[in-house]
Amino acid sequence: MIHILTVCTGNICRSPLAALVLEQRLADLGVVATSAGIRAREGVRMPVEAAELAIARGVPADRIAAHGSRYLTEPILRGPDLVLAMDRDHRRAVVELAPGQLRTAFTIREFERLASATPDEALRAGAVGAEPRDRLRGALAVLSGQRGLVLPPADPADDDVVDPYGRSRETYARSDAQLSPGLDAVERVVRLAVG
């Protein structure tokens, strides 16, 4: 089983939305997606605006209602094959808690940037092994190896997804638009590696 962990600040908007959508999209491959927050309070539900975005992406209402935020801890980071942070501070917190995740932790927009510069053939060539997890980790090693080769964004903040919490519906829409290409890239890479 492949485990993807998404991480944001409060674990109520960006990371649960990403996890719910990825699990929905990759259910046929048996992918499990969970989420956590670097400053989360336990058990907080998604705000209406984030829940509406999840519903618009086809996530069942009962899955959205079942979400309760959780605080990111080192034990949570022991299992994931891929960690997707919503911004650079979240990724830094992940790597500080679990240095072993250095090569498998990305901001979701960084992941999209690296994946868009990596041909399918290179990802397939790296995806070796008998187990799906091994094949995914091989593909992630290819992507991680692109760091330093693929130009970073002119503005480092372009690797971050804006935090919409407590802000306007327009900000939620902007956050969702920044998240969407990364979700597509993750689905592409996972399907190339293990599908």
Short mmCIF file of the C-alpha atoms (twelve columns), coordinates in Angstrom:
data_MODEL
# 
_entry.id   MODEL 
# 
loop_
_atom_site.group_PDB 
_atom_site.id 
_atom_site.type_symbol 
_atom_site.label_atom_id 
_atom_site.label_alt_id 
_atom_site.label_comp_id 
_atom_site.label_asym_id 
_atom_site.label_seq_id 
_atom_site.Cartn_x 
_atom_site.Cartn_y 
_atom_site.Cartn_z 
_atom_site.pdbx_PDB_model_num 
ATOM 1   C CA . MET A 1   0.000   0.000  0.000   1 
ATOM 2   C CA . ILE A 2   1.247   3.478  -0.888  1 
ATOM 3   C CA . HIS A 3   0.843   6.208  1.716   1 
ATOM 4   C CA . ILE A 4   0.851   9.915  0.826   1 
ATOM 5   C CA . LEU A 5   0.895   12.495 3.615   1 
ATOM 6   C CA . THR A 6   -0.087  16.117 3.002   1 
ATOM 7   C CA . VAL A 7   0.955   18.840 5.436   1 
ATOM 8   C CA . CYS A 8   -0.124  22.429 6.078   1 
ATOM 9   C CA . THR A 9   -0.487  24.694 9.100   1 
ATOM 10  C CA . GLY A 10  -3.809  23.933 10.782  1 
ATOM 11  C CA . ASN A 11  -4.757  20.797 8.817   1 
ATOM 12  C CA . ILE A 12  -8.212  22.132 8.029   1 
ATOM 13  C CA . CYS A 13  -8.014  23.650 4.524   1 
ATOM 14  C CA . ARG A 14  -5.166  22.862 2.142   1 
ATOM 15  C CA . SER A 15  -3.751  19.561 3.377   1 
ATOM 16  C CA . PRO A 16  -7.062  17.764 4.000   1 
ATOM 17  C CA . LEU A 17  -8.376  18.959 0.639   1 
ATOM 18  C CA . ALA A 18  -5.252  17.609 -1.079  1 
ATOM 19  C CA . ALA A 19  -5.375  14.294 0.810   1 
ATOM 20  C CA . LEU A 20  -9.082  13.740 0.167   1 
ATOM 21  C CA . VAL A 21  -8.741  14.494 -3.542  1 
ATOM 22  C CA . LEU A 22  -5.636  12.335 -3.990  1 
ATOM 23  C CA . GLU A 23  -7.192  9.400  -2.173  1 
ATOM 24  C CA . GLN A 24  -10.330 9.742  -4.301  1 
ATOM 25  C CA . ARG A 25  -8.359  9.916  -7.557  1 
ATOM 26  C CA . LEU A 26  -5.950  7.099  -6.710  1 
ATOM 27  C CA . ALA A 27  -8.350  4.736  -4.927  1 
ATOM 28  C CA . ASP A 28  -8.109  2.207  -7.756  1 
ATOM 29  C CA . LEU A 29  -4.399  1.819  -6.958  1 
ATOM 30  C CA . GLY A 30  -5.004  1.360  -3.229  1 
ATOM 31  C CA . VAL A 31  -3.314  4.647  -2.315  1 
ATOM 32  C CA . VAL A 32  -3.972  5.956  1.197   1 
ATOM 33  C CA . ALA A 33  -3.677  9.712  1.689   1 
ATOM 34  C CA . THR A 34  -3.681  11.343 5.113   1 
ATOM 35  C CA . SER A 35  -2.925  14.829 6.377   1 
ATOM 36  C CA . ALA A 36  -1.548  16.724 9.365   1 
ATOM 37  C CA . GLY A 37  -0.655  20.264 10.386  1 
ATOM 38  C CA . ILE A 38  2.479   21.752 11.903  1 
ATOM 39  C CA . ARG A 39  0.370   23.889 14.280  1 
ATOM 40  C CA . ALA A 40  -2.910  21.972 14.230  1 
ATOM 41  C CA . ARG A 41  -5.354  21.656 17.095  1 
ATOM 42  C CA . GLU A 42  -6.774  18.149 17.306  1 
ATOM 43  C CA . GLY A 43  -10.143 17.353 15.775  1 
ATOM 44  C CA . VAL A 44  -11.051 20.602 13.996  1 
ATOM 45  C CA . ARG A 45  -13.317 20.180 10.949  1 
ATOM 46  C CA . MET A 46  -12.808 21.659 7.504   1 
ATOM 47  C CA . PRO A 47  -14.381 25.091 6.989   1 
ATOM 48  C CA . VAL A 48  -17.367 25.279 4.654   1 
ATOM 49  C CA . GLU A 49  -15.330 26.852 1.854   1 
ATOM 50  C CA . ALA A 50  -12.733 24.045 1.858   1 
ATOM 51  C CA . ALA A 51  -15.458 21.394 2.095   1 
ATOM 52  C CA . GLU A 52  -17.213 22.919 -0.919  1 
ATOM 53  C CA . LEU A 53  -13.976 22.701 -2.928  1 
ATOM 54  C CA . ALA A 54  -13.650 19.027 -1.990  1 
ATOM 55  C CA . ILE A 55  -17.267 18.336 -2.988  1 
ATOM 56  C CA . ALA A 56  -16.681 20.111 -6.310  1 
ATOM 57  C CA . ARG A 57  -13.798 17.662 -6.907  1 
ATOM 58  C CA . GLY A 58  -16.022 14.654 -6.297  1 
ATOM 59  C CA . VAL A 59  -15.092 13.828 -2.700  1 
ATOM 60  C CA . PRO A 60  -18.063 12.255 -0.878  1 
ATOM 61  C CA . ALA A 61  -19.567 14.394 1.890   1 
ATOM 62  C CA . ASP A 62  -19.110 11.625 4.476   1 
ATOM 63  C CA . ARG A 63  -15.338 11.556 3.826   1 
ATOM 64  C CA . ILE A 64  -15.181 15.330 4.300   1 
ATOM 65  C CA . ALA A 65  -17.246 15.141 7.499   1 
ATOM 66  C CA . ALA A 66  -14.936 12.426 8.851   1 
ATOM 67  C CA . HIS A 67  -11.890 14.713 8.727   1 
ATOM 68  C CA . GLY A 68  -10.564 16.025 12.017  1 
ATOM 69  C CA . SER A 69  -7.291  17.940 12.135  1 
ATOM 70  C CA . ARG A 70  -4.220  16.418 13.746  1 
ATOM 71  C CA . TYR A 71  -0.873  17.761 14.842  1 
ATOM 72  C CA . LEU A 72  2.183   16.636 12.863  1 
ATOM 73  C CA . THR A 73  4.516   14.481 14.944  1 
ATOM 74  C CA . GLU A 74  7.601   12.444 14.194  1 
ATOM 75  C CA . PRO A 75  5.710   9.100  14.430  1 
ATOM 76  C CA . ILE A 76  3.280   10.291 11.734  1 
ATOM 77  C CA . LEU A 77  6.282   10.770 9.444   1 
ATOM 78  C CA . ARG A 78  7.516   7.182  9.818   1 
ATOM 79  C CA . GLY A 79  5.146   5.663  7.270   1 
ATOM 80  C CA . PRO A 80  4.581   7.920  4.238   1 
ATOM 81  C CA . ASP A 81  6.164   7.159  0.893   1 
ATOM 82  C CA . LEU A 82  5.587   10.757 -0.250  1 
ATOM 83  C CA . VAL A 83  5.099   13.920 1.810   1 
ATOM 84  C CA . LEU A 84  3.514   16.921 0.118   1 
ATOM 85  C CA . ALA A 85  3.814   20.195 2.003   1 
ATOM 86  C CA . MET A 86  1.685   23.173 1.121   1 
ATOM 87  C CA . ASP A 87  4.556   25.634 1.573   1 
ATOM 88  C CA . ARG A 88  8.299   25.786 2.179   1 
ATOM 89  C CA . ASP A 89  7.925   26.250 5.959   1 
ATOM 90  C CA . HIS A 90  5.843   23.089 6.158   1 
ATOM 91  C CA . ARG A 91  8.442   21.141 4.185   1 
ATOM 92  C CA . ARG A 92  11.195  22.485 6.444   1 
ATOM 93  C CA . ALA A 93  9.214   21.345 9.523   1 
ATOM 94  C CA . VAL A 94  8.791   17.867 7.998   1 
ATOM 95  C CA . VAL A 95  12.508  17.479 7.315   1 
ATOM 96  C CA . GLU A 96  13.444  18.792 10.766  1 
ATOM 97  C CA . LEU A 97  11.177  16.197 12.399  1 
ATOM 98  C CA . ALA A 98  12.191  13.383 10.047  1 
ATOM 99  C CA . PRO A 99  15.463  14.013 8.168   1 
ATOM 100 C CA . GLY A 100 14.980  10.685 6.391   1 
ATOM 101 C CA . GLN A 101 12.127  12.317 4.436   1 
ATOM 102 C CA . LEU A 102 14.481  14.804 2.758   1 
ATOM 103 C CA . ARG A 103 14.242  13.123 -0.658  1 
ATOM 104 C CA . THR A 104 10.544  12.259 -0.450  1 
ATOM 105 C CA . ALA A 105 9.210   15.580 0.891   1 
ATOM 106 C CA . PHE A 106 8.273   18.321 -1.561  1 
ATOM 107 C CA . THR A 107 6.055   21.330 -1.583  1 
ATOM 108 C CA . ILE A 108 3.208   20.354 -3.870  1 
ATOM 109 C CA . ARG A 109 4.027   23.183 -6.267  1 
ATOM 110 C CA . GLU A 110 7.710   22.176 -6.291  1 
ATOM 111 C CA . PHE A 111 6.591   18.624 -7.052  1 
ATOM 112 C CA . GLU A 112 4.548   19.899 -10.004 1 
ATOM 113 C CA . ARG A 113 7.455   22.028 -11.259 1 
ATOM 114 C CA . LEU A 114 9.913   19.106 -11.114 1 
ATOM 115 C CA . ALA A 115 7.417   16.619 -12.555 1 
ATOM 116 C CA . SER A 116 6.571   18.883 -15.493 1 
ATOM 117 C CA . ALA A 117 10.276  18.985 -16.388 1 
ATOM 118 C CA . THR A 118 10.673  15.198 -16.152 1 
ATOM 119 C CA . PRO A 119 9.672   13.013 -19.115 1 
ATOM 120 C CA . ASP A 120 7.463   9.971  -18.564 1 
ATOM 121 C CA . GLU A 121 10.290  7.727  -19.782 1 
ATOM 122 C CA . ALA A 122 12.651  8.979  -17.047 1 
ATOM 123 C CA . LEU A 123 10.041  8.397  -14.349 1 
ATOM 124 C CA . ARG A 124 9.283   4.893  -15.663 1 
ATOM 125 C CA . ALA A 125 13.002  4.096  -15.836 1 
ATOM 126 C CA . GLY A 126 13.419  5.043  -12.184 1 
ATOM 127 C CA . ALA A 127 10.317  3.147  -11.078 1 
ATOM 128 C CA . VAL A 128 11.908  -0.246 -10.518 1 
ATOM 129 C CA . GLY A 129 11.144  -2.917 -7.962  1 
ATOM 130 C CA . ALA A 130 8.696   -5.675 -7.247  1 
ATOM 131 C CA . GLU A 131 6.507   -3.646 -4.889  1 
ATOM 132 C CA . PRO A 132 4.483   -0.545 -5.800  1 
ATOM 133 C CA . ARG A 133 6.092   1.374  -2.919  1 
ATOM 134 C CA . ASP A 134 9.558   0.592  -4.287  1 
ATOM 135 C CA . ARG A 135 8.563   1.724  -7.763  1 
ATOM 136 C CA . LEU A 136 7.118   4.980  -6.430  1 
ATOM 137 C CA . ARG A 137 10.211  5.649  -4.348  1 
ATOM 138 C CA . GLY A 138 12.343  5.093  -7.458  1 
ATOM 139 C CA . ALA A 139 10.292  7.634  -9.401  1 
ATOM 140 C CA . LEU A 140 10.535  10.070 -6.477  1 
ATOM 141 C CA . ALA A 141 14.313  9.660  -6.482  1 
ATOM 142 C CA . VAL A 142 14.281  10.749 -10.136 1 
ATOM 143 C CA . LEU A 143 12.249  13.829 -9.208  1 
ATOM 144 C CA . SER A 144 14.416  14.614 -6.192  1 
ATOM 145 C CA . GLY A 145 17.449  14.380 -8.463  1 
ATOM 146 C CA . GLN A 146 15.978  17.197 -10.552 1 
ATOM 147 C CA . ARG A 147 16.457  19.645 -7.684  1 
ATOM 148 C CA . GLY A 148 19.231  21.973 -8.701  1 
ATOM 149 C CA . LEU A 149 18.833  21.001 -12.363 1 
ATOM 150 C CA . VAL A 150 15.373  22.467 -12.893 1 
ATOM 151 C CA . LEU A 151 15.413  26.217 -12.403 1 
ATOM 152 C CA . PRO A 152 13.682  27.378 -9.230  1 
ATOM 153 C CA . PRO A 153 10.871  29.900 -9.541  1 
ATOM 154 C CA . ALA A 154 11.920  33.549 -9.830  1 
ATOM 155 C CA . ASP A 155 9.948   34.172 -6.632  1 
ATOM 156 C CA . PRO A 156 10.469  31.401 -4.043  1 
ATOM 157 C CA . ALA A 157 6.893   31.972 -2.835  1 
ATOM 158 C CA . ASP A 158 5.749   30.455 -6.140  1 
ATOM 159 C CA . ASP A 159 6.503   27.057 -4.549  1 
ATOM 160 C CA . ASP A 160 3.828   27.772 -1.897  1 
ATOM 161 C CA . VAL A 161 0.046   27.375 -1.909  1 
ATOM 162 C CA . VAL A 162 -1.587  30.426 -0.331  1 
ATOM 163 C CA . ASP A 163 -3.323  29.806 3.009   1 
ATOM 164 C CA . PRO A 164 -7.003  30.684 2.557   1 
ATOM 165 C CA . TYR A 165 -8.114  30.159 6.155   1 
ATOM 166 C CA . GLY A 166 -10.278 33.020 7.428   1 
ATOM 167 C CA . ARG A 167 -10.063 34.815 4.114   1 
ATOM 168 C CA . SER A 168 -12.390 35.459 1.179   1 
ATOM 169 C CA . ARG A 169 -13.911 32.883 -1.157  1 
ATOM 170 C CA . GLU A 170 -11.686 34.403 -3.854  1 
ATOM 171 C CA . THR A 171 -8.642  33.438 -1.769  1 
ATOM 172 C CA . TYR A 172 -9.994  29.894 -1.421  1 
ATOM 173 C CA . ALA A 173 -10.398 29.792 -5.201  1 
ATOM 174 C CA . ARG A 174 -6.839  31.087 -5.697  1 
ATOM 175 C CA . SER A 175 -5.477  28.514 -3.248  1 
ATOM 176 C CA . ASP A 176 -7.387  25.765 -5.057  1 
ATOM 177 C CA . ALA A 177 -6.048  26.955 -8.427  1 
ATOM 178 C CA . GLN A 178 -2.477  26.808 -7.064  1 
ATOM 179 C CA . LEU A 179 -3.079  23.327 -5.630  1 
ATOM 180 C CA . SER A 180 -4.732  21.801 -8.700  1 
ATOM 181 C CA . PRO A 181 -1.684  21.391 -10.999 1 
ATOM 182 C CA . GLY A 182 0.213   19.703 -8.164  1 
ATOM 183 C CA . LEU A 183 -2.592  17.209 -7.627  1 
ATOM 184 C CA . ASP A 184 -2.543  16.414 -11.343 1 
ATOM 185 C CA . ALA A 185 1.239   15.954 -11.229 1 
ATOM 186 C CA . VAL A 186 1.066   13.614 -8.246  1 
ATOM 187 C CA . GLU A 187 -1.576  11.501 -9.952  1 
ATOM 188 C CA . ARG A 188 0.548   11.340 -13.115 1 
ATOM 189 C CA . VAL A 189 3.722   10.306 -11.279 1 
ATOM 190 C CA . VAL A 190 1.992   7.695  -9.114  1 
ATOM 191 C CA . ARG A 191 0.212   6.169  -12.104 1 
ATOM 192 C CA . LEU A 192 3.414   6.089  -14.170 1 
ATOM 193 C CA . ALA A 193 5.304   4.467  -11.308 1 
ATOM 194 C CA . VAL A 194 2.799   1.899  -10.113 1 
ATOM 195 C CA . GLY A 195 -0.278  1.929  -12.364 1 
# 
